[in-house]
């Protein structure tokens, strides 16, 4: 693959071939003389492996924690599903109990209306008997 050449934003015709360790940035040869005098710098091809090793070594502890984080996320997902399942079960139980209470209330309504009808009929008969 063809390498992409990056050019200096300050010196447009110069390729960025040097890494300034002091400023942590890519620079061109003109920058070493004009803007980065006295800084520590090196050619990118020499600096790249060193920085790659440093990054990879810094990734090791992260990789170690990655398994722990993934396990925690999995546990969270499982627990979240359990909570949703419990919610659905409790919600269903609420519906069943409310339906049962509705039935009991409807039965009680029917009983009370029946008693009212009987009481009314009895009083009407009693009044009718007194009238005769």
Secondary structure, DSSP 4 states (H G I P E B T S, - for coil): -PPPPPB-SSSTTSB--EEETTTTEEE-HHHHHHT-TT--EEEHHHHHHHHHHHHHHHHHHHHHHHHHHHHHHHHHHHHHHHHHHHHHHHHHHHHHHHHHHHHHHHHHHHHHHHHHHHHHHHHHHHHHHHH-
